[in-house]
Amino acid sequence: MMTQTQADTLAAHWLTAWNQHDLSQILAHYADGIEFTSPFVVALQHQADGSLHGKAALAEYFAQGLAKYPDLTFQLHHILAGVNSVTLVYTSVNGLLAAEVMEVNAESLICRVQAHYCGF
């Protein structure tokens, strides 16, 4: 079970890394075997199922996103703790409302993500 304190800590570090555009710190939150699904994967990588597998693929995708959106800043609204997961609700690129459901493994690394956007 993830406590609210653990969820808050993960969210704070994750958000700081993204807002600083620090790719190595962003990637430090993810497990090597990450499974990542997002509508932006479809848009940026033209991957029909919207899914990426593995940290190397995620690094390439995140680098592409940071280059495409040089003014990217996330504004956090809610942190929802779950059983071995956290959901972050935030304002994303282009003012999109986003929610990311992040599952974490035994090492507290993000191992699966489902990203959702309102108005994508």
Biopython code that builds the backbone (N, CA, C, O; Angstrom):
import numpy as np
from Bio.PDB.StructureBuilder import StructureBuilder

atoms = [
    (1, "MET", "N", (0.855, -1.187, 0.000)),
    (1, "MET", "CA", (0.000, 0.000, 0.000)),
    (1, "MET", "C", (0.894, 1.241, 0.000)),
    (1, "MET", "O", (1.842, 1.333, 0.781)),
    (2, "MET", "N", (0.591, 2.171, -0.862)),
    (2, "MET", "CA", (1.336, 3.434, -0.893)),
    (2, "MET", "C", (0.649, 4.421, 0.047)),
    (2, "MET", "O", (-0.559, 4.643, -0.043)),
    (3, "THR", "N", (1.427, 5.005, 0.944)),
    (3, "THR", "CA", (0.869, 6.004, 1.848)),
    (3, "THR", "C", (0.757, 7.346, 1.109)),
    (3, "THR", "O", (1.369, 7.546, 0.060)),
    (4, "GLN", "N", (-0.019, 8.236, 1.667)),
    (4, "GLN", "CA", (-0.133, 9.568, 1.067)),
    (4, "GLN", "C", (1.216, 10.282, 1.105)),
    (4, "GLN", "O", (1.551, 11.018, 0.178)),
    (5, "THR", "N", (1.985, 10.074, 2.160)),
    (5, "THR", "CA", (3.308, 10.698, 2.250)),
    (5, "THR", "C", (4.220, 10.187, 1.139)),
    (5, "THR", "O", (4.925, 10.975, 0.508)),
    (6, "GLN", "N", (4.212, 8.882, 0.894)),
    (6, "GLN", "CA", (5.011, 8.317, -0.196)),
    (6, "GLN", "C", (4.564, 8.864, -1.549)),
    (6, "GLN", "O", (5.395, 9.200, -2.392)),
    (7, "ALA", "N", (3.255, 8.951, -1.752)),
    (7, "ALA", "CA", (2.713, 9.488, -3.002)),
    (7, "ALA", "C", (3.110, 10.952, -3.177)),
    (7, "ALA", "O", (3.489, 11.372, -4.270)),
    (8, "ASP", "N", (3.021, 11.719, -2.104)),
    (8, "ASP", "CA", (3.391, 13.136, -2.157)),
    (8, "ASP", "C", (4.871, 13.309, -2.496)),
    (8, "ASP", "O", (5.237, 14.188, -3.277)),
    (9, "THR", "N", (5.713, 12.472, -1.907)),
    (9, "THR", "CA", (7.156, 12.547, -2.159)),
    (9, "THR", "C", (7.474, 12.200, -3.610)),
    (9, "THR", "O", (8.225, 12.915, -4.273)),
    (10, "LEU", "N", (6.907, 11.112, -4.095)),
    (10, "LEU", "CA", (7.114, 10.730, -5.489)),
    (10, "LEU", "C", (6.659, 11.849, -6.419)),
    (10, "LEU", "O", (7.378, 12.220, -7.347)),
    (11, "ALA", "N", (5.476, 12.382, -6.175)),
    (11, "ALA", "CA", (4.931, 13.452, -7.024)),
    (11, "ALA", "C", (5.826, 14.687, -7.012)),
    (11, "ALA", "O", (6.082, 15.275, -8.064)),
    (12, "ALA", "N", (6.297, 15.080, -5.853)),
    (12, "ALA", "CA", (7.139, 16.277, -5.745)),
    (12, "ALA", "C", (8.427, 16.116, -6.537)),
    (12, "ALA", "O", (8.817, 17.019, -7.277)),
    (13, "HIS", "N", (9.095, 14.968, -6.387)),
    (13, "HIS", "CA", (10.352, 14.739, -7.108)),
    (13, "HIS", "C", (10.122, 14.610, -8.613)),
    (13, "HIS", "O", (10.897, 15.135, -9.411)),
    (14, "TRP", "N", (9.059, 13.914, -8.993)),
    (14, "TRP", "CA", (8.710, 13.735, -10.404)),
    (14, "TRP", "C", (8.434, 15.091, -11.051)),
    (14, "TRP", "O", (8.949, 15.389, -12.129)),
    (15, "LEU", "N", (7.621, 15.904, -10.386)),
    (15, "LEU", "CA", (7.250, 17.214, -10.916)),
    (15, "LEU", "C", (8.465, 18.134, -11.042)),
    (15, "LEU", "O", (8.616, 18.829, -12.047)),
    (16, "THR", "N", (9.314, 18.140, -10.046)),
    (16, "THR", "CA", (10.522, 18.970, -10.087)),
    (16, "THR", "C", (11.401, 18.578, -11.268)),
    (16, "THR", "O", (11.891, 19.444, -11.994)),
    (17, "ALA", "N", (11.602, 17.283, -11.462)),
    (17, "ALA", "CA", (12.439, 16.817, -12.575)),
    (17, "ALA", "C", (11.858, 17.254, -13.909)),
    (17, "ALA", "O", (12.589, 17.729, -14.779)),
    (18, "TRP", "N", (10.556, 17.098, -14.079)),
    (18, "TRP", "CA", (9.930, 17.520, -15.342)),
    (18, "TRP", "C", (10.037, 19.035, -15.540)),
    (18, "TRP", "O", (10.397, 19.495, -16.623)),
    (19, "ASN", "N", (9.733, 19.796, -14.517)),
    (19, "ASN", "CA", (9.742, 21.251, -14.665)),
    (19, "ASN", "C", (11.148, 21.813, -14.845)),
    (19, "ASN", "O", (11.308, 22.932, -15.331)),
    (20, "GLN", "N", (12.165, 21.049, -14.459)),
    (20, "GLN", "CA", (13.547, 21.448, -14.709)),
    (20, "GLN", "C", (14.067, 20.882, -16.031)),
    (20, "GLN", "O", (15.198, 21.159, -16.431)),
    (21, "HIS", "N", (13.239, 20.095, -16.698)),
    (21, "HIS", "CA", (13.618, 19.458, -17.974)),
    (21, "HIS", "C", (14.881, 18.616, -17.818)),
    (21, "HIS", "O", (15.723, 18.574, -18.716)),
    (22, "ASP", "N", (15.006, 17.950, -16.681)),
    (22, "ASP", "CA", (16.180, 17.146, -16.351)),
    (22, "ASP", "C", (15.892, 15.685, -16.701)),
    (22, "ASP", "O", (15.357, 14.937, -15.882)),
    (23, "LEU", "N", (16.249, 15.289, -17.913)),
    (23, "LEU", "CA", (15.897, 13.963, -18.416)),
    (23, "LEU", "C", (16.448, 12.847, -17.526)),
    (23, "LEU", "O", (15.749, 11.865, -17.276)),
    (24, "SER", "N", (17.659, 12.976, -17.054)),
    (24, "SER", "CA", (18.215, 11.906, -16.215)),
    (24, "SER", "C", (17.444, 11.778, -14.900)),
    (24, "SER", "O", (17.225, 10.666, -14.419)),
    (25, "GLN", "N", (17.035, 12.893, -14.322)),
    (25, "GLN", "CA", (16.235, 12.839, -13.089)),
    (25, "GLN", "C", (14.819, 12.340, -13.363)),
    (25, "GLN", "O", (14.241, 11.633, -12.537)),
    (26, "ILE", "N", (14.260, 12.701, -14.506)),
    (26, "ILE", "CA", (12.944, 12.178, -14.882)),
    (26, "ILE", "C", (13.020, 10.655, -14.973)),
    (26, "ILE", "O", (12.204, 9.949, -14.381)),
    (27, "LEU", "N", (14.002, 10.159, -15.715)),
    (27, "LEU", "CA", (14.132, 8.720, -15.938)),
    (27, "LEU", "C", (14.457, 7.954, -14.664)),
    (27, "LEU", "O", (14.163, 6.762, -14.574)),
    (28, "ALA", "N", (15.054, 8.609, -13.685)),
    (28, "ALA", "CA", (15.395, 7.945, -12.425)),
    (28, "ALA", "C", (14.163, 7.424, -11.691)),
    (28, "ALA", "O", (14.282, 6.571, -10.812)),
    (29, "HIS", "N", (12.992, 7.923, -12.040)),
    (29, "HIS", "CA", (11.758, 7.490, -11.388)),
    (29, "HIS", "C", (11.192, 6.197, -11.964)),
    (29, "HIS", "O", (10.271, 5.618, -11.388)),
    (30, "TYR", "N", (11.728, 5.738, -13.091)),
    (30, "TYR", "CA", (11.125, 4.632, -13.835)),
    (30, "TYR", "C", (11.974, 3.365, -13.775)),
    (30, "TYR", "O", (13.204, 3.423, -13.789)),
    (31, "ALA", "N", (11.295, 2.221, -13.710)),
    (31, "ALA", "CA", (11.949, 0.914, -13.738)),
    (31, "ALA", "C", (12.428, 0.615, -15.162)),
    (31, "ALA", "O", (11.888, 1.135, -16.138)),
    (32, "ASP", "N", (13.445, -0.227, -15.254)),
    (32, "ASP", "CA", (13.976, -0.603, -16.571)),
    (32, "ASP", "C", (12.906, -1.212, -17.471)),
    (32, "ASP", "O", (12.906, -0.976, -18.679)),
    (33, "GLY", "N", (12.002, -1.986, -16.899)),
    (33, "GLY", "CA", (10.964, -2.655, -17.691)),
    (33, "GLY", "C", (9.664, -1.882, -17.783)),
    (33, "GLY", "O", (8.601, -2.487, -17.922)),
    (34, "ILE", "N", (9.722, -0.567, -17.710)),
    (34, "ILE", "CA", (8.528, 0.288, -17.731)),
    (34, "ILE", "C", (7.613, -0.022, -18.906)),
    (34, "ILE", "O", (8.072, -0.250, -20.025)),
    (35, "GLU", "N", (6.323, -0.028, -18.637)),
    (35, "GLU", "CA", (5.279, -0.088, -19.664)),
    (35, "GLU", "C", (4.545, 1.247, -19.589)),
    (35, "GLU", "O", (3.979, 1.589, -18.551)),
    (36, "PHE", "N", (4.554, 1.988, -20.669)),
    (36, "PHE", "CA", (4.052, 3.369, -20.678)),
    (36, "PHE", "C", (3.065, 3.526, -21.824)),
    (36, "PHE", "O", (3.394, 3.236, -22.974)),
    (37, "THR", "N", (1.853, 3.984, -21.514)),
    (37, "THR", "CA", (0.821, 4.169, -22.528)),
    (37, "THR", "C", (0.262, 5.582, -22.434)),
    (37, "THR", "O", (-0.124, 6.038, -21.358)),
    (38, "SER", "N", (0.223, 6.278, -23.589)),
    (38, "SER", "CA", (-0.240, 7.665, -23.614)),
    (38, "SER", "C", (-0.699, 8.048, -25.020)),
    (38, "SER", "O", (-0.130, 7.578, -26.005)),
    (39, "PRO", "N", (-1.717, 8.892, -25.121)),
    (39, "PRO", "CA", (-2.090, 9.420, -26.434)),
    (39, "PRO", "C", (-0.951, 10.194, -27.103)),
    (39, "PRO", "O", (-0.898, 10.277, -28.330)),
    (40, "PHE", "N", (-0.035, 10.762, -26.303)),
    (40, "PHE", "CA", (1.100, 11.475, -26.882)),
    (40, "PHE", "C", (2.070, 10.520, -27.581)),
    (40, "PHE", "O", (2.784, 10.933, -28.495)),
    (41, "VAL", "N", (2.108, 9.270, -27.172)),
    (41, "VAL", "CA", (2.940, 8.287, -27.869)),
    (41, "VAL", "C", (2.414, 8.103, -29.289)),
    (41, "VAL", "O", (3.188, 7.989, -30.239)),
    (42, "VAL", "N", (1.105, 8.074, -29.420)),
    (42, "VAL", "CA", (0.496, 7.984, -30.752)),
    (42, "VAL", "C", (0.870, 9.220, -31.561)),
    (42, "VAL", "O", (1.281, 9.101, -32.716)),
    (43, "ALA", "N", (0.734, 10.398, -30.972)),
    (43, "ALA", "CA", (0.965, 11.658, -31.686)),
    (43, "ALA", "C", (2.434, 11.885, -32.028)),
    (43, "ALA", "O", (2.745, 12.303, -33.144)),
    (44, "LEU", "N", (3.333, 11.621, -31.100)),
    (44, "LEU", "CA", (4.747, 11.938, -31.306)),
    (44, "LEU", "C", (5.528, 10.807, -31.965)),
    (44, "LEU", "O", (6.454, 11.053, -32.738)),
    (45, "GLN", "N", (5.152, 9.574, -31.659)),
    (45, "GLN", "CA", (5.920, 8.430, -32.150)),
    (45, "GLN", "C", (5.166, 7.641, -33.223)),
    (45, "GLN", "O", (5.692, 6.684, -33.792)),
    (46, "HIS", "N", (3.932, 8.057, -33.485)),
    (46, "HIS", "CA", (3.097, 7.380, -34.492)),
    (46, "HIS", "C", (2.988, 5.891, -34.206)),
    (46, "HIS", "O", (2.981, 5.065, -35.118)),
    (47, "GLN", "N", (2.903, 5.568, -32.935)),
    (47, "GLN", "CA", (2.746, 4.189, -32.475)),
    (47, "GLN", "C", (1.259, 3.977, -32.205)),
    (47, "GLN", "O", (0.719, 4.530, -31.247)),
    (48, "ALA", "N", (0.599, 3.184, -33.038)),
    (48, "ALA", "CA", (-0.858, 3.065, -33.026)),
    (48, "ALA", "C", (-1.430, 2.651, -31.679)),
    (48, "ALA", "O", (-2.501, 3.124, -31.298)),
    (49, "ASP", "N", (-0.740, 1.775, -30.945)),
    (49, "ASP", "CA", (-1.291, 1.323, -29.664)),
    (49, "ASP", "C", (-0.945, 2.262, -28.513)),
    (49, "ASP", "O", (-1.407, 2.057, -27.390)),
    (50, "GLY", "N", (-0.138, 3.292, -28.778)),
    (50, "GLY", "CA", (0.190, 4.288, -27.769)),
    (50, "GLY", "C", (1.084, 3.786, -26.657)),
    (50, "GLY", "O", (1.179, 4.424, -25.609)),
    (51, "SER", "N", (1.746, 2.652, -26.862)),
    (51, "SER", "CA", (2.522, 2.036, -25.796)),
    (51, "SER", "C", (4.015, 1.991, -26.103)),
    (51, "SER", "O", (4.438, 1.804, -27.244)),
    (52, "LEU", "N", (4.787, 2.167, -25.048)),
    (52, "LEU", "CA", (6.241, 2.012, -25.100)),
    (52, "LEU", "C", (6.638, 0.996, -24.046)),
    (52, "LEU", "O", (5.994, 0.878, -23.003)),
    (53, "HIS", "N", (7.715, 0.260, -24.333)),
    (53, "HIS", "CA", (8.198, -0.755, -23.399)),
    (53, "HIS", "C", (9.698, -0.579, -23.215)),
    (53, "HIS", "O", (10.456, -0.573, -24.185)),
    (54, "GLY", "N", (10.116, -0.436, -21.968)),
    (54, "GLY", "CA", (11.527, -0.329, -21.645)),
    (54, "GLY", "C", (11.982, 1.112, -21.485)),
    (54, "GLY", "O", (11.440, 2.039, -22.087)),
    (55, "LYS", "N", (12.998, 1.260, -20.650)),
    (55, "LYS", "CA", (13.503, 2.590, -20.306)),
    (55, "LYS", "C", (14.167, 3.290, -21.489)),
    (55, "LYS", "O", (14.096, 4.514, -21.598)),
    (56, "ALA", "N", (14.812, 2.528, -22.379)),
    (56, "ALA", "CA", (15.458, 3.153, -23.542)),
    (56, "ALA", "C", (14.423, 3.802, -24.453)),
    (56, "ALA", "O", (14.627, 4.920, -24.928)),
    (57, "ALA", "N", (13.315, 3.109, -24.700)),
    (57, "ALA", "CA", (12.242, 3.672, -25.526)),
    (57, "ALA", "C", (11.619, 4.884, -24.847)),
    (57, "ALA", "O", (11.284, 5.871, -25.502)),
    (58, "LEU", "N", (11.466, 4.799, -23.532)),
    (58, "LEU", "CA", (10.902, 5.916, -22.780)),
    (58, "LEU", "C", (11.829, 7.128, -22.827)),
    (58, "LEU", "O", (11.365, 8.260, -22.962)),
    (59, "ALA", "N", (13.133, 6.895, -22.715)),
    (59, "ALA", "CA", (14.108, 7.993, -22.767)),
    (59, "ALA", "C", (14.031, 8.710, -24.108)),
    (59, "ALA", "O", (14.060, 9.940, -24.154)),
    (60, "GLU", "N", (13.935, 7.967, -25.181)),
    (60, "GLU", "CA", (13.836, 8.567, -26.514)),
    (60, "GLU", "C", (12.557, 9.396, -26.648)),
    (60, "GLU", "O", (12.577, 10.508, -27.176)),
    (61, "TYR", "N", (11.465, 8.847, -26.171)),
    (61, "TYR", "CA", (10.170, 9.533, -26.227)),
    (61, "TYR", "C", (10.182, 10.809, -25.380)),
    (61, "TYR", "O", (9.746, 11.862, -25.845)),
    (62, "PHE", "N", (10.675, 10.722, -24.149)),
    (62, "PHE", "CA", (10.713, 11.903, -23.290)),
    (62, "PHE", "C", (11.638, 12.975, -23.872)),
    (62, "PHE", "O", (11.314, 14.161, -23.813)),
    (63, "ALA", "N", (12.770, 12.579, -24.425)),
    (63, "ALA", "CA", (13.681, 13.551, -25.049)),
    (63, "ALA", "C", (12.991, 14.246, -26.210)),
    (63, "ALA", "O", (13.134, 15.455, -26.388)),
    (64, "GLN", "N", (12.246, 13.488, -26.998)),
    (64, "GLN", "CA", (11.494, 14.050, -28.119)),
    (64, "GLN", "C", (10.448, 15.044, -27.602)),
    (64, "GLN", "O", (10.292, 16.127, -28.167)),
    (65, "GLY", "N", (9.745, 14.687, -26.549)),
    (65, "GLY", "CA", (8.732, 15.572, -25.978)),
    (65, "GLY", "C", (9.325, 16.850, -25.413)),
    (65, "GLY", "O", (8.767, 17.930, -25.611)),
    (66, "LEU", "N", (10.446, 16.745, -24.712)),
    (66, "LEU", "CA", (11.097, 17.940, -24.166)),
    (66, "LEU", "C", (11.582, 18.865, -25.281)),
    (66, "LEU", "O", (11.531, 20.086, -25.136)),
    (67, "ALA", "N", (12.049, 18.295, -26.389)),
    (67, "ALA", "CA", (12.497, 19.115, -27.523)),
    (67, "ALA", "C", (11.313, 19.792, -28.210)),
    (67, "ALA", "O", (11.408, 20.951, -28.614)),
    (68, "LYS", "N", (10.209, 19.078, -28.341)),
    (68, "LYS", "CA", (9.025, 19.623, -29.025)),
    (68, "LYS", "C", (8.336, 20.707, -28.187)),
    (68, "LYS", "O", (7.757, 21.648, -28.730)),
    (69, "TYR", "N", (8.406, 20.562, -26.872)),
    (69, "TYR", "CA", (7.730, 21.501, -25.963)),
    (69, "TYR", "C", (8.764, 22.136, -25.025)),
    (69, "TYR", "O", (8.818, 21.788, -23.846)),
    (70, "PRO", "N", (9.581, 23.056, -25.533)),
    (70, "PRO", "CA", (10.661, 23.628, -24.714)),
    (70, "PRO", "C", (10.161, 24.451, -23.524)),
    (70, "PRO", "O", (10.916, 24.682, -22.579)),
    (71, "ASP", "N", (8.912, 24.892, -23.555)),
    (71, "ASP", "CA", (8.362, 25.658, -22.436)),
    (71, "ASP", "C", (7.512, 24.796, -21.511)),
    (71, "ASP", "O", (6.758, 25.316, -20.688)),
    (72, "LEU", "N", (7.633, 23.488, -21.643)),
    (72, "LEU", "CA", (6.825, 22.561, -20.854)),
    (72, "LEU", "C", (6.948, 22.852, -19.369)),
    (72, "LEU", "O", (8.050, 22.937, -18.825)),
    (73, "THR", "N", (5.810, 23.003, -18.728)),
    (73, "THR", "CA", (5.719, 23.143, -17.279)),
    (73, "THR", "C", (4.445, 22.447, -16.837)),
    (73, "THR", "O", (3.368, 22.689, -17.383)),
    (74, "PHE", "N", (4.578, 21.581, -15.843)),
    (74, "PHE", "CA", (3.417, 20.897, -15.289)),
    (74, "PHE", "C", (2.985, 21.606, -14.012)),
    (74, "PHE", "O", (3.816, 22.026, -13.206)),
    (75, "GLN", "N", (1.675, 21.732, -13.842)),
    (75, "GLN", "CA", (1.122, 22.314, -12.621)),
    (75, "GLN", "C", (0.277, 21.241, -11.945)),
    (75, "GLN", "O", (-0.756, 20.830, -12.473)),
    (76, "LEU", "N", (0.711, 20.800, -10.796)),
    (76, "LEU", "CA", (0.066, 19.705, -10.075)),
    (76, "LEU", "C", (-1.197, 20.187, -9.369)),
    (76, "LEU", "O", (-1.207, 21.239, -8.730)),
    (77, "HIS", "N", (-2.272, 19.389, -9.498)),
    (77, "HIS", "CA", (-3.550, 19.705, -8.842)),
    (77, "HIS", "C", (-3.897, 18.719, -7.725)),
    (77, "HIS", "O", (-4.319, 19.124, -6.642)),
    (78, "HIS", "N", (-3.715, 17.412, -7.997)),
    (78, "HIS", "CA", (-4.106, 16.396, -7.020)),
    (78, "HIS", "C", (-3.124, 15.236, -7.051)),
    (78, "HIS", "O", (-2.573, 14.894, -8.097)),
    (79, "ILE", "N", (-2.917, 14.641, -5.890)),
    (79, "ILE", "CA", (-2.107, 13.441, -5.736)),
    (79, "ILE", "C", (-2.995, 12.418, -5.038)),
    (79, "ILE", "O", (-3.426, 12.628, -3.904)),
    (80, "LEU", "N", (-3.262, 11.321, -5.719)),
    (80, "LEU", "CA", (-4.159, 10.300, -5.191)),
    (80, "LEU", "C", (-3.371, 9.017, -4.959)),
    (80, "LEU", "O", (-2.865, 8.419, -5.908)),
    (81, "ALA", "N", (-3.263, 8.591, -3.703)),
    (81, "ALA", "CA", (-2.529, 7.374, -3.361)),
    (81, "ALA", "C", (-3.433, 6.167, -3.526)),
    (81, "ALA", "O", (-4.623, 6.220, -3.217)),
    (82, "GLY", "N", (-2.851, 5.069, -4.020)),
    (82, "GLY", "CA", (-3.585, 3.818, -4.186)),
    (82, "GLY", "C", (-2.774, 2.656, -3.651)),
    (82, "GLY", "O", (-1.802, 2.847, -2.921)),
    (83, "VAL", "N", (-3.175, 1.459, -4.017)),
    (83, "VAL", "CA", (-2.442, 0.261, -3.647)),
    (83, "VAL", "C", (-1.314, 0.091, -4.650)),
    (83, "VAL", "O", (-1.549, -0.269, -5.803)),
    (84, "ASN", "N", (-0.095, 0.350, -4.210)),
    (84, "ASN", "CA", (1.083, 0.277, -5.084)),
    (84, "ASN", "C", (0.956, 1.164, -6.320)),
    (84, "ASN", "O", (1.487, 0.846, -7.384)),
    (85, "SER", "N", (0.256, 2.263, -6.164)),
    (85, "SER", "CA", (0.093, 3.187, -7.294)),
    (85, "SER", "C", (-0.220, 4.575, -6.781)),
    (85, "SER", "O", (-0.583, 4.785, -5.624)),
    (86, "VAL", "N", (-0.059, 5.518, -7.706)),
    (86, "VAL", "CA", (-0.401, 6.907, -7.444)),
    (86, "VAL", "C", (-0.996, 7.473, -8.731)),
    (86, "VAL", "O", (-0.568, 7.119, -9.829)),
    (87, "THR", "N", (-1.970, 8.341, -8.592)),
    (87, "THR", "CA", (-2.520, 9.063, -9.733)),
    (87, "THR", "C", (-2.246, 10.540, -9.522)),
    (87, "THR", "O", (-2.592, 11.117, -8.491)),
    (88, "LEU", "N", (-1.614, 11.139, -10.527)),
    (88, "LEU", "CA", (-1.341, 12.570, -10.490)),
    (88, "LEU", "C", (-2.276, 13.259, -11.471)),
    (88, "LEU", "O", (-2.385, 12.856, -12.629)),
    (89, "VAL", "N", (-2.940, 14.288, -11.003)),
    (89, "VAL", "CA", (-3.799, 15.113, -11.849)),
    (89, "VAL", "C", (-3.104, 16.464, -11.965)),
    (89, "VAL", "O", (-2.809, 17.106, -10.958)),
    (90, "TYR", "N", (-2.844, 16.889, -13.195)),
    (90, "TYR", "CA", (-2.057, 18.103, -13.396)),
    (90, "TYR", "C", (-2.397, 18.748, -14.727)),
    (90, "TYR", "O", (-3.001, 18.123, -15.598)),
    (91, "THR", "N", (-2.003, 20.003, -14.873)),
    (91, "THR", "CA", (-2.095, 20.681, -16.156)),
    (91, "THR", "C", (-0.803, 20.380, -16.902)),
    (91, "THR", "O", (0.295, 20.566, -16.377)),
    (92, "SER", "N", (-0.957, 19.913, -18.133)),
    (92, "SER", "CA", (0.163, 19.459, -18.951)),
    (92, "SER", "C", (0.436, 20.475, -20.058)),
    (92, "SER", "O", (0.056, 21.641, -19.951)),
    (93, "VAL", "N", (1.095, 20.023, -21.113)),
    (93, "VAL", "CA", (1.404, 20.886, -22.257)),
    (93, "VAL", "C", (0.124, 21.393, -22.901)),
    (93, "VAL", "O", (-0.911, 20.728, -22.868)),
    (94, "ASN", "N", (0.211, 22.567, -23.481)),
    (94, "ASN", "CA", (-0.921, 23.191, -24.169)),
    (94, "ASN", "C", (-2.145, 23.348, -23.273)),
    (94, "ASN", "O", (-3.270, 23.417, -23.768)),
    (95, "GLY", "N", (-1.935, 23.405, -21.958)),
    (95, "GLY", "CA", (-3.034, 23.597, -21.017)),
    (95, "GLY", "C", (-3.948, 22.399, -20.865)),
    (95, "GLY", "O", (-5.037, 22.529, -20.306)),
    (96, "LEU", "N", (-3.532, 21.229, -21.348)),
    (96, "LEU", "CA", (-4.359, 20.031, -21.238)),
    (96, "LEU", "C", (-4.423, 19.553, -19.796)),
    (96, "LEU", "O", (-3.414, 19.535, -19.091)),
    (97, "LEU", "N", (-5.613, 19.167, -19.367)),
    (97, "LEU", "CA", (-5.766, 18.528, -18.072)),
    (97, "LEU", "C", (-5.343, 17.071, -18.232)),
    (97, "LEU", "O", (-5.823, 16.378, -19.129)),
    (98, "ALA", "N", (-4.445, 16.606, -17.363)),
    (98, "ALA", "CA", (-3.891, 15.262, -17.461)),
    (98, "ALA", "C", (-4.079, 14.513, -16.148)),
    (98, "ALA", "O", (-4.131, 15.102, -15.069)),
    (99, "ALA", "N", (-4.180, 13.198, -16.280)),
    (99, "ALA", "CA", (-4.150, 12.296, -15.128)),
    (99, "ALA", "C", (-3.275, 11.118, -15.516)),
    (99, "ALA", "O", (-3.505, 10.473, -16.539)),
    (100, "GLU", "N", (-2.279, 10.842, -14.702)),
    (100, "GLU", "CA", (-1.406, 9.693, -14.942)),
    (100, "GLU", "C", (-1.555, 8.734, -13.778)),
    (100, "GLU", "O", (-1.358, 9.095, -12.618)),
    (101, "VAL", "N", (-1.905, 7.512, -14.113)),
    (101, "VAL", "CA", (-1.955, 6.437, -13.135)),
    (101, "VAL", "C", (-0.614, 5.720, -13.225)),
    (101, "VAL", "O", (-0.264, 5.171, -14.270)),
    (102, "MET", "N", (0.129, 5.727, -12.129)),
    (102, "MET", "CA", (1.473, 5.166, -12.091)),
    (102, "MET", "C", (1.531, 4.028, -11.084)),
    (102, "MET", "O", (1.309, 4.238, -9.892)),
    (103, "GLU", "N", (1.825, 2.837, -11.554)),
    (103, "GLU", "CA", (2.050, 1.705, -10.662)),
    (103, "GLU", "C", (3.520, 1.679, -10.290)),
    (103, "GLU", "O", (4.382, 1.953, -11.125)),
    (104, "VAL", "N", (3.808, 1.352, -9.044)),
    (104, "VAL", "CA", (5.190, 1.284, -8.593)),
    (104, "VAL", "C", (5.528, -0.141, -8.167)),
    (104, "VAL", "O", (4.668, -0.893, -7.709)),
    (105, "ASN", "N", (6.804, -0.492, -8.328)),
    (105, "ASN", "CA", (7.256, -1.829, -7.960)),
    (105, "ASN", "C", (7.800, -1.823, -6.532)),
    (105, "ASN", "O", (7.682, -0.825, -5.821)),
    (106, "ALA", "N", (8.393, -2.941, -6.118)),
    (106, "ALA", "CA", (8.906, -3.086, -4.755)),
    (106, "ALA", "C", (10.034, -2.101, -4.445)),
    (106, "ALA", "O", (10.284, -1.790, -3.281)),
    (107, "GLU", "N", (10.722, -1.606, -5.493)),
    (107, "GLU", "CA", (11.797, -0.627, -5.313)),
    (107, "GLU", "C", (11.279, 0.809, -5.366)),
    (107, "GLU", "O", (12.068, 1.753, -5.382)),
    (108, "SER", "N", (9.963, 0.975, -5.393)),
    (108, "SER", "CA", (9.305, 2.287, -5.484)),
    (108, "SER", "C", (9.613, 3.004, -6.794)),
    (108, "SER", "O", (9.595, 4.233, -6.857)),
    (109, "LEU", "N", (9.894, 2.226, -7.841)),
    (109, "LEU", "CA", (10.078, 2.787, -9.181)),
    (109, "LEU", "C", (8.798, 2.584, -9.979)),
    (109, "LEU", "O", (8.091, 1.592, -9.806)),
    (110, "ILE", "N", (8.520, 3.522, -10.838)),
    (110, "ILE", "CA", (7.312, 3.448, -11.661)),
    (110, "ILE", "C", (7.523, 2.363, -12.712)),
    (110, "ILE", "O", (8.479, 2.411, -13.486)),
    (111, "CYS", "N", (6.620, 1.384, -12.730)),
    (111, "CYS", "CA", (6.764, 0.258, -13.651)),
    (111, "CYS", "C", (5.667, 0.215, -14.719)),
    (111, "CYS", "O", (5.810, -0.480, -15.724)),
    (112, "ARG", "N", (4.585, 0.948, -14.508)),
    (112, "ARG", "CA", (3.508, 0.994, -15.502)),
    (112, "ARG", "C", (2.806, 2.344, -15.388)),
    (112, "ARG", "O", (2.528, 2.824, -14.289)),
    (113, "VAL", "N", (2.524, 2.948, -16.545)),
    (113, "VAL", "CA", (1.838, 4.238, -16.584)),
    (113, "VAL", "C", (0.712, 4.179, -17.600)),
    (113, "VAL", "O", (0.877, 3.660, -18.703)),
    (114, "GLN", "N", (-0.423, 4.715, -17.213)),
    (114, "GLN", "CA", (-1.537, 4.977, -18.114)),
    (114, "GLN", "C", (-1.790, 6.487, -18.035)),
    (114, "GLN", "O", (-2.211, 6.994, -16.995)),
    (115, "ALA", "N", (-1.536, 7.196, -19.127)),
    (115, "ALA", "CA", (-1.737, 8.649, -19.148)),
    (115, "ALA", "C", (-3.058, 8.975, -19.841)),
    (115, "ALA", "O", (-3.421, 8.364, -20.847)),
    (116, "HIS", "N", (-3.761, 9.945, -19.282)),
    (116, "HIS", "CA", (-5.065, 10.354, -19.802)),
    (116, "HIS", "C", (-5.100, 11.875, -19.908)),
    (116, "HIS", "O", (-4.501, 12.575, -19.091)),
    (117, "TYR", "N", (-5.807, 12.385, -20.922)),
    (117, "TYR", "CA", (-5.889, 13.816, -21.153)),
    (117, "TYR", "C", (-7.311, 14.222, -21.495)),
    (117, "TYR", "O", (-8.019, 13.494, -22.190)),
    (118, "CYS", "N", (-7.726, 15.368, -21.016)),
    (118, "CYS", "CA", (-9.020, 15.937, -21.359)),
    (118, "CYS", "C", (-8.806, 16.945, -22.488)),
    (118, "CYS", "O", (-8.029, 17.888, -22.341)),
    (119, "GLY", "N", (-9.481, 16.750, -23.591)),
    (119, "GLY", "CA", (-9.379, 17.682, -24.702)),
    (119, "GLY", "C", (-8.199, 17.440, -25.609)),
    (119, "GLY", "O", (-7.793, 18.339, -26.345)),
    (120, "PHE", "N", (-7.634, 16.240, -25.577)),
    (120, "PHE", "CA", (-6.462, 15.922, -26.397)),
    (120, "PHE", "C", (-6.817, 15.947, -27.862)),
    (120, "PHE", "O", (-5.957, 15.704, -28.709)),
]
sb = StructureBuilder()
sb.init_structure("model")
sb.init_model(0)
sb.init_chain("A")
sb.init_seg("    ")
for serial, (resi, resn, name, xyz) in enumerate(atoms, 1):
    if name == "N":
        sb.init_residue(resn, " ", resi, " ")
    sb.init_atom(name, np.array(xyz, "f"), 0.0, 1.0, " ", f" {name:<3s}", serial, name[0])
structure = sb.get_structure()
